[in-house]
Amino acid sequence: MRDCRQFYLAGQWVDPLIGDDLLVENPALEQPIAVISQGSRDDLNRTVTAARSAFLTYSQTSREERLALLEKLLTIYMARYEEMAEAISLEMGAPISFARSDQADCGRGHLKSAIDALRHYPFEQMMGRTCIVREPIGVCGLITPWNWPINQIACKVAPALATGCTMVLKPSEIAPLSAHLFADMIHQAGFPAGVFNLINGSGPVIGQGLAEHPDIDMMSFTGSTRAGIAVAKAAADTVKRVAQELGGKSPNLLLDDADFVQAVPWGVTMCMENTGQSCNAPTRMLVPESRYQEAVTLAEKAAATITVGQPHEEGPHIGPLASREQFDKVQQLIQTALDEGARLVAGGLGKPQGFETGYFVRPTVFADVTNQMTIAREEVFGPVLVLIPYRDEAEAIQIANDTPYGLAAYIQTGDVERGRRIARQLHAGMVRINGASHGYNAPFGGYKQSGNGREWGELGFEDYLEIKAISG
């Protein structure tokens, strides 16, 4: 049992003012592995005060000073890389191989990307006779989720540190171990006291408190659209900037000229990676009617190759969902799909054989889905794929865009130029053609109810900066 009840405040670990313990559960074992404290508004005020005080001096540091600190942090991160992978695997159930290759790598990738961007970022430029200065916005409130824990922490903390901001981080109560480890790395790197502060707590208390706080200058939130709306409303009275990365129901357009033998299994695998707990997962596979049955057969075969396993075991399997609440939600949505007439091709209700303990689910594929069914419109956040037929290219684009979300989209085609033409018609912040990767230096974010603002790389600096025009 790990004791993570202290908060990181003004450069040291401190006890909460009032003890309010919360157990952290291992989702594979359904047993507690750590205990944290849920902070109060008084605890929050202490962290904000520390960040506000530190901003006076940290905002004035040079590019070179911040580079040196970030480079030291990256060195420490790499030295403790395996610790991070193990923490993520324990707290949210990611198989250790995946936690090591993908989850923990996000911390490395975002730190390296922020360092590269900081080296040459144009904090000042001339426009005619006016000097345009980009200055740190101030004290930032950062709220991060449980599904990619260090990814969302690092892609917020790294640009905030790089641009001269100070911050208060509230990680998810479900997956707080990686955040505590990262705070220890920041302490080890020697960042000035108060620049980075960490407090655990509930959304209604600490999350809302950050959004409402008059001394918080901007909010960066990643999570559900419902919670993002609540953060924006709470922040409105103080007119602070709010950057959001929210939900998704991303389409994967298989065009009639695609190599289905390669494209369909890739789509199934990508949908179910991280046990489907990714906001940008390609969860709606759109298939031309002329090749629909071929795609359904290939998807069924591909789903059969997705194995379920324990998080501590090496291998390419998927693990459990991160919590009982998430398990119950996924089961309910699978049942709703069945009730609404979707045809079950693979998986379905209940747990896989041999996994009675833990929040394990069956890799599931539905066919004969219409885009108006609940399973095609709501974000499942589990390993559940739907196949939707379309008549022609125009209808494929219409179905792809017929969603309140607009985070990501995917296109599979034998003609890259055709793919690029269609990509420009999709209402999504990111489009990947034929499985192309999304680099750490490329902006991450979406349209519509998938949020606003962009994270990652140089464009990820912008939400943390104010623009000042100096004339004369």
C-alpha positions as CSV (number, residue, x, y, z in Angstrom):
1,M,0.0,0.0,0.0
2,R,1.6,3.3,-1.1
3,D,1.0,6.4,1.0
4,C,0.4,9.3,-1.3
5,R,-1.6,11.4,1.1
6,Q,0.7,14.4,0.9
7,F,0.4,17.3,-1.6
8,Y,3.4,18.9,-3.3
9,L,3.2,22.5,-2.3
10,A,5.8,25.3,-2.5
11,G,8.7,22.9,-3.2
12,Q,7.9,20.4,-0.5
13,W,5.6,17.5,0.4
14,V,3.0,18.7,3.0
15,D,0.1,17.1,4.8
16,P,-3.4,18.1,4.0
17,L,-5.1,20.5,6.4
18,I,-7.9,18.0,7.0
19,G,-7.5,14.3,6.4
20,D,-9.9,12.9,3.8
21,D,-8.5,9.6,2.7
22,L,-9.4,7.9,-0.6
23,L,-8.2,4.4,-1.6
24,V,-6.7,3.9,-5.1
25,E,-7.7,0.6,-6.6
26,N,-5.8,-1.8,-8.9
27,P,-8.4,-2.4,-11.6
28,A,-7.1,-5.9,-12.4
29,L,-7.3,-7.1,-8.8
30,E,-10.1,-4.9,-7.5
31,Q,-7.9,-4.3,-4.4
32,P,-6.5,-1.1,-3.0
33,I,-2.8,-0.3,-3.8
34,A,-2.5,3.3,-2.5
35,V,-4.2,5.9,-0.4
36,I,-4.4,9.6,-1.3
37,S,-6.0,12.6,0.4
38,Q,-8.8,14.6,-1.1
39,G,-8.0,18.2,-0.6
40,S,-10.2,21.0,0.7
41,R,-10.7,24.5,-0.6
42,D,-8.3,25.7,2.1
43,D,-5.6,23.3,0.7
44,L,-6.3,24.6,-2.8
45,N,-5.9,28.2,-1.6
46,R,-2.5,27.3,-0.2
47,T,-1.3,25.8,-3.5
48,V,-2.6,28.8,-5.6
49,T,-0.9,31.2,-3.2
50,A,2.4,29.3,-3.7
51,A,2.0,29.4,-7.5
52,R,1.1,33.1,-7.5
53,S,4.2,34.0,-5.4
54,A,6.5,31.9,-7.6
55,F,5.2,33.5,-10.8
56,L,6.7,36.8,-9.9
57,T,10.2,35.5,-10.4
58,Y,9.8,32.4,-12.6
59,S,8.0,34.5,-15.3
60,Q,11.2,36.6,-15.6
61,T,13.6,33.7,-16.1
62,S,15.5,33.4,-19.3
63,R,14.9,30.9,-22.1
64,E,18.3,29.4,-21.2
65,E,17.4,28.9,-17.5
66,R,14.2,27.2,-18.4
67,L,15.9,25.0,-21.0
68,A,18.4,23.9,-18.4
69,L,15.7,22.9,-16.0
70,L,13.7,21.1,-18.6
71,E,16.7,19.2,-19.9
72,K,17.5,18.1,-16.4
73,L,13.9,17.0,-15.9
74,L,14.1,14.9,-19.1
75,T,17.3,13.3,-17.9
76,I,15.7,12.3,-14.6
77,Y,12.6,11.1,-16.3
78,M,14.6,8.7,-18.5
79,A,16.6,7.5,-15.5
80,R,13.2,6.7,-13.7
81,Y,11.4,5.6,-16.9
82,E,10.6,2.1,-15.7
83,E,9.2,3.5,-12.4
84,M,6.7,5.5,-14.5
85,A,5.7,2.5,-16.6
86,E,5.1,0.4,-13.5
87,A,3.1,3.2,-11.8
88,I,0.8,3.6,-14.8
89,S,0.3,-0.2,-15.2
90,L,-0.6,-0.4,-11.5
91,E,-3.0,2.5,-11.4
92,M,-5.0,2.1,-14.5
93,G,-4.3,-1.4,-15.7
94,A,-2.2,-0.8,-18.8
95,P,-0.3,-4.0,-19.7
96,I,3.3,-3.4,-18.7
97,S,4.7,-3.7,-22.3
98,F,2.2,-1.1,-23.5
99,A,2.8,1.1,-20.5
100,R,6.5,1.0,-21.3
101,S,6.4,1.4,-25.1
102,D,3.5,3.9,-25.3
103,Q,2.2,5.3,-22.1
104,A,5.5,6.2,-20.4
105,D,7.0,7.3,-23.7
106,C,4.5,10.2,-23.8
107,G,6.3,11.8,-20.9
108,R,9.6,11.6,-22.7
109,G,8.0,12.8,-26.0
110,H,6.3,15.9,-24.6
111,L,9.3,17.0,-22.5
112,K,11.6,16.6,-25.6
113,S,9.1,18.3,-27.8
114,A,8.8,21.3,-25.4
115,I,12.6,21.6,-25.2
116,D,12.9,21.6,-29.0
117,A,10.2,24.2,-29.4
118,L,11.6,26.4,-26.6
119,R,15.0,26.6,-28.2
120,H,13.8,28.8,-31.1
121,Y,10.3,29.9,-30.0
122,P,9.6,33.6,-31.2
123,F,8.7,35.2,-27.9
124,E,9.3,38.6,-29.6
125,Q,8.8,39.7,-33.2
126,M,8.3,43.0,-35.0
127,M,5.2,43.8,-37.0
128,G,5.9,47.1,-38.8
129,R,7.0,49.4,-36.0
130,T,5.3,47.4,-33.2
131,C,7.0,44.9,-31.1
132,I,4.8,41.8,-30.4
133,V,5.7,40.1,-27.2
134,R,4.4,36.8,-26.0
135,E,4.5,36.6,-22.2
136,P,3.5,33.8,-19.7
137,I,-0.2,34.0,-18.9
138,G,0.3,33.4,-15.2
139,V,-0.9,30.7,-12.8
140,C,-2.4,27.7,-14.6
141,G,-4.9,25.2,-13.3
142,L,-4.3,21.8,-14.9
143,I,-6.9,19.0,-14.6
144,T,-5.9,15.6,-16.1
145,P,-7.7,12.3,-16.7
146,W,-6.9,8.6,-15.9
147,N,-6.7,7.0,-19.4
148,W,-3.3,8.3,-20.5
149,P,-2.1,9.7,-17.2
150,I,1.5,11.0,-17.9
151,N,0.6,11.9,-21.4
152,Q,-1.9,14.5,-20.3
153,I,0.2,15.7,-17.4
154,A,3.3,16.2,-19.5
155,C,1.6,17.8,-22.4
156,K,0.3,20.5,-20.0
157,V,3.1,20.8,-17.5
158,A,6.0,20.9,-20.1
159,P,4.7,23.9,-22.1
160,A,3.7,25.7,-18.9
161,L,7.2,25.3,-17.6
162,A,8.8,26.2,-20.9
163,T,6.8,29.5,-21.3
164,G,7.4,30.7,-17.7
165,C,4.1,29.9,-16.1
166,T,3.5,28.4,-12.7
167,M,0.8,25.8,-12.0
168,V,-1.4,23.8,-9.8
169,L,-2.1,20.2,-11.1
170,K,-5.1,18.1,-10.1
171,P,-4.6,14.6,-11.5
172,S,-7.3,12.0,-11.6
173,E,-8.2,10.4,-8.3
174,I,-8.3,7.0,-10.2
175,A,-4.7,7.3,-11.4
176,P,-2.7,9.5,-9.1
177,L,0.5,7.5,-8.8
178,S,2.2,8.7,-12.0
179,A,1.4,12.3,-11.0
180,H,3.1,11.9,-7.6
181,L,6.1,10.3,-9.3
182,F,6.3,13.1,-11.8
183,A,6.1,15.7,-9.0
184,D,9.1,14.0,-7.3
185,M,11.0,14.2,-10.6
186,I,10.3,18.0,-10.8
187,H,11.5,18.4,-7.2
188,Q,14.6,16.4,-8.0
189,A,15.3,18.6,-11.1
190,G,15.4,21.7,-8.9
191,F,12.6,23.8,-10.2
192,P,12.0,26.8,-7.9
193,A,9.6,26.3,-5.1
194,G,6.0,27.0,-6.0
195,V,6.4,26.7,-9.8
196,F,4.8,23.3,-9.8
197,N,2.2,22.3,-7.2
198,L,0.1,19.1,-7.0
199,I,-3.1,18.6,-5.1
200,N,-5.4,15.6,-5.1
201,G,-9.2,16.0,-4.8
202,S,-12.6,15.6,-6.3
203,G,-13.9,17.5,-9.3
204,P,-16.6,19.3,-7.4
205,V,-14.2,20.6,-4.8
206,I,-10.7,21.0,-6.3
207,G,-11.6,21.0,-10.0
208,Q,-14.4,23.5,-9.6
209,G,-12.3,25.5,-7.1
210,L,-9.5,25.9,-9.6
211,A,-11.9,27.0,-12.3
212,E,-13.5,29.6,-10.1
213,H,-10.4,30.8,-8.4
214,P,-9.7,34.5,-9.1
215,D,-5.9,33.9,-8.9
216,I,-5.9,31.2,-11.6
217,D,-5.3,32.8,-15.0
218,M,-6.0,29.9,-17.3
219,M,-7.5,26.4,-17.1
220,S,-6.3,23.5,-19.1
221,F,-8.7,20.5,-18.8
222,T,-8.8,17.1,-20.4
223,G,-11.8,14.8,-19.8
224,S,-15.4,14.3,-20.7
225,T,-17.4,16.9,-22.6
226,R,-19.8,17.0,-19.7
227,A,-17.1,17.9,-17.2
228,G,-15.5,20.3,-19.6
229,I,-18.7,22.3,-19.9
230,A,-18.8,22.5,-16.0
231,V,-15.2,23.8,-16.0
232,A,-16.0,26.4,-18.6
233,K,-19.0,27.6,-16.7
234,A,-17.2,27.8,-13.4
235,A,-14.4,29.8,-15.1
236,A,-16.7,32.2,-16.8
237,D,-17.2,34.6,-13.9
238,T,-13.4,35.4,-13.8
239,V,-13.1,35.5,-17.6
240,K,-10.1,33.3,-17.6
241,R,-8.8,31.4,-20.6
242,V,-10.1,27.8,-20.8
243,A,-8.3,25.2,-23.0
244,Q,-10.1,21.9,-23.4
245,E,-9.4,18.5,-24.9
246,L,-12.6,16.5,-24.6
247,G,-14.4,13.5,-26.0
248,G,-14.4,11.9,-29.4
249,K,-16.2,9.5,-31.7
250,S,-13.7,9.3,-34.4
251,P,-14.6,7.9,-37.9
252,N,-12.3,5.6,-39.8
253,L,-13.2,5.9,-43.5
254,L,-12.3,2.8,-45.5
255,L,-12.5,3.9,-49.1
256,D,-13.4,1.5,-51.9
257,D,-9.8,1.5,-53.1
258,A,-8.2,0.6,-49.7
259,D,-6.4,-2.6,-49.0
260,F,-9.0,-4.1,-46.7
261,V,-6.8,-7.1,-45.6
262,Q,-4.5,-4.5,-44.0
263,A,-6.8,-1.7,-43.2
264,V,-9.6,-3.6,-41.3
265,P,-7.3,-5.4,-38.8
266,W,-5.4,-2.1,-38.3
267,G,-8.7,-0.3,-37.5
268,V,-9.7,-3.0,-35.1
269,T,-6.4,-2.9,-33.3
270,M,-6.3,0.9,-33.1
271,C,-9.9,1.0,-31.7
272,M,-9.0,-1.5,-28.9
273,E,-5.6,-0.2,-28.1
274,N,-5.4,0.9,-24.4
275,T,-8.6,-1.2,-23.9
276,G,-10.4,1.4,-26.0
277,Q,-9.8,4.1,-23.4
278,S,-8.5,6.8,-25.9
279,C,-10.4,9.9,-26.8
280,N,-9.1,9.7,-30.4
281,A,-9.7,6.0,-31.0
282,P,-11.2,5.2,-34.4
283,T,-14.5,3.7,-33.0
284,R,-16.7,4.1,-36.1
285,M,-15.5,2.2,-39.1
286,L,-17.3,3.4,-42.3
287,V,-17.3,0.9,-45.1
288,P,-18.6,1.0,-48.7
289,E,-21.7,-1.1,-49.2
290,S,-20.0,-3.0,-52.0
291,R,-17.3,-4.3,-49.6
292,Y,-19.3,-4.3,-46.4
293,Q,-19.5,-8.1,-45.7
294,E,-15.8,-8.5,-46.6
295,A,-15.0,-5.9,-43.9
296,V,-17.3,-7.5,-41.3
297,T,-15.7,-10.9,-41.8
298,L,-12.2,-9.4,-41.5
299,A,-13.2,-7.4,-38.4
300,E,-14.5,-10.6,-36.8
301,K,-11.3,-12.4,-37.4
302,A,-9.2,-9.4,-36.2
303,A,-11.2,-9.2,-33.0
304,A,-10.5,-12.8,-32.3
305,T,-6.8,-12.0,-32.3
306,I,-7.2,-9.4,-29.6
307,T,-6.2,-11.1,-26.4
308,V,-6.9,-10.1,-22.8
309,G,-4.3,-10.4,-20.1
310,Q,-3.0,-9.3,-16.7
311,P,-1.3,-5.9,-16.6
312,H,1.9,-7.3,-15.1
313,E,2.4,-9.8,-17.9
314,E,4.6,-8.9,-20.9
315,G,2.9,-9.0,-24.3
316,P,0.6,-7.3,-26.8
317,H,-2.7,-8.0,-24.9
318,I,-5.2,-5.5,-23.6
319,G,-5.8,-5.1,-19.8
320,P,-8.8,-4.2,-17.8
321,L,-10.8,-1.0,-17.9
322,A,-9.6,1.5,-15.3
323,S,-12.5,1.4,-12.8
324,R,-15.8,-0.3,-11.9
325,E,-17.6,2.8,-13.0
326,Q,-16.1,2.6,-16.5
327,F,-16.8,-1.2,-16.6
328,D,-20.5,-0.6,-15.8
329,K,-20.8,2.2,-18.4
330,V,-19.3,0.0,-21.2
331,Q,-21.6,-2.9,-20.3
332,Q,-24.6,-0.6,-20.4
333,L,-23.7,0.7,-23.8
334,I,-23.2,-2.8,-25.2
335,Q,-26.6,-3.8,-23.9
336,T,-28.2,-0.6,-25.4
337,A,-26.6,-1.5,-28.8
338,L,-28.2,-5.0,-28.6
339,D,-31.5,-3.5,-27.7
340,E,-31.4,-1.1,-30.6
341,G,-30.8,-3.8,-33.1
342,A,-27.0,-3.8,-33.8
343,R,-25.7,-7.2,-34.9
344,L,-23.0,-8.6,-32.5
345,V,-20.1,-9.9,-34.5
346,A,-17.6,-10.4,-31.7
347,G,-17.4,-10.1,-27.9
348,G,-20.4,-8.8,-26.1
349,L,-21.6,-8.6,-22.5
350,G,-19.7,-9.9,-19.5
351,K,-16.1,-10.6,-18.8
352,P,-13.7,-12.9,-20.8
353,Q,-13.5,-16.4,-19.6
354,G,-10.9,-16.8,-16.8
355,F,-11.1,-13.1,-15.8
356,E,-13.8,-13.1,-13.2
357,T,-11.8,-10.7,-11.0
358,G,-11.0,-7.3,-12.4
359,Y,-12.7,-4.9,-14.8
360,F,-11.9,-6.9,-17.9
361,V,-14.2,-6.7,-20.9
362,R,-14.6,-8.7,-24.1
363,P,-13.2,-7.1,-27.3
364,T,-16.5,-6.3,-29.1
365,V,-17.5,-5.6,-32.7
366,F,-21.0,-4.6,-33.9
367,A,-22.2,-4.6,-37.5
368,D,-25.3,-3.2,-39.2
369,V,-25.1,-0.1,-37.1
370,T,-26.7,3.1,-38.2
371,N,-25.1,6.4,-37.3
372,Q,-28.2,7.3,-35.2
373,M,-27.8,4.4,-32.8
374,T,-26.5,5.2,-29.3
375,I,-23.4,3.1,-29.8
376,A,-22.5,5.2,-32.8
377,R,-23.0,8.5,-31.1
378,E,-21.8,8.2,-27.5
379,E,-18.2,7.8,-26.5
380,V,-17.9,4.3,-25.1
381,F,-14.3,4.4,-23.9
382,G,-13.9,0.7,-24.1
383,P,-12.8,-1.9,-26.8
384,V,-16.0,-1.6,-28.8
385,L,-16.0,-1.0,-32.6
386,V,-19.0,-0.4,-34.8
387,L,-19.2,-0.9,-38.6
388,I,-21.4,1.4,-40.6
389,P,-22.1,1.0,-44.3
390,Y,-22.2,3.9,-46.8
391,R,-23.3,4.2,-50.4
392,D,-20.7,6.6,-51.9
393,E,-17.9,9.0,-51.0
394,A,-20.3,11.9,-50.3
395,E,-22.3,9.9,-47.8
396,A,-19.1,8.6,-46.1
397,I,-18.1,12.2,-45.5
398,Q,-21.6,13.1,-44.3
399,I,-21.7,10.2,-41.8
400,A,-18.2,11.0,-40.6
401,N,-19.1,14.6,-39.8
402,D,-22.5,13.7,-38.3
403,T,-21.3,13.7,-34.7
404,P,-21.1,16.3,-31.9
405,Y,-17.4,15.5,-31.7
406,G,-14.5,16.4,-34.0
407,L,-11.3,15.3,-32.4
408,A,-9.8,12.9,-35.0
409,A,-10.6,11.1,-38.2
410,Y,-8.8,8.3,-40.1
411,I,-8.8,7.5,-43.9
412,Q,-7.7,4.3,-45.6
413,T,-7.2,4.6,-49.3
414,G,-5.0,3.4,-52.2
415,D,-4.8,7.0,-53.4
416,V,-3.1,9.4,-51.0
417,E,-4.2,12.5,-53.0
418,R,-7.8,11.3,-52.7
419,G,-7.3,10.9,-49.0
420,R,-5.9,14.4,-48.6
421,R,-8.8,15.8,-50.6
422,I,-11.3,14.1,-48.3
423,A,-9.3,15.0,-45.2
424,R,-10.0,18.7,-46.0
425,Q,-13.8,18.0,-45.8
426,L,-13.7,16.3,-42.4
427,H,-14.6,18.4,-39.4
428,A,-11.8,17.1,-37.1
429,G,-8.7,18.6,-35.6
430,M,-6.5,15.6,-36.7
431,V,-6.7,13.4,-39.7
432,R,-4.4,10.4,-40.2
433,I,-4.2,8.8,-43.6
434,N,-3.2,5.1,-44.0
435,G,-2.1,4.7,-40.5
436,A,0.3,7.6,-40.4
437,S,1.5,8.5,-36.9
438,H,0.8,11.7,-35.1
439,G,4.1,13.2,-33.9
440,Y,4.7,14.8,-30.5
441,N,5.4,18.1,-32.3
442,A,2.1,18.1,-34.1
443,P,-0.9,20.0,-32.5
444,F,-3.4,17.7,-30.7
445,G,-7.0,18.9,-30.3
446,G,-10.4,19.0,-32.0
447,Y,-13.4,20.8,-33.4
448,K,-16.9,21.2,-32.0
449,Q,-17.6,19.4,-28.6
450,S,-14.1,17.9,-28.7
451,G,-12.8,21.1,-27.2
452,N,-10.8,24.2,-28.1
453,G,-7.2,25.1,-28.2
454,R,-4.3,22.8,-29.1
455,E,-1.7,20.9,-27.2
456,W,1.7,19.3,-28.1
457,G,4.7,20.9,-29.6
458,E,5.2,24.6,-30.5
459,L,1.5,25.3,-31.1
460,G,0.9,23.9,-27.6
461,F,2.7,26.9,-26.2
462,E,0.0,29.4,-27.3
463,D,-2.6,28.8,-24.6
464,Y,0.0,29.6,-22.0
465,L,1.0,32.9,-23.5
466,E,-0.6,36.4,-23.6
467,I,0.2,38.7,-26.5
468,K,1.3,42.3,-25.8
469,A,1.8,44.9,-28.5
470,I,4.5,47.5,-27.7
471,S,4.6,50.6,-29.9
472,G,7.0,53.4,-29.8
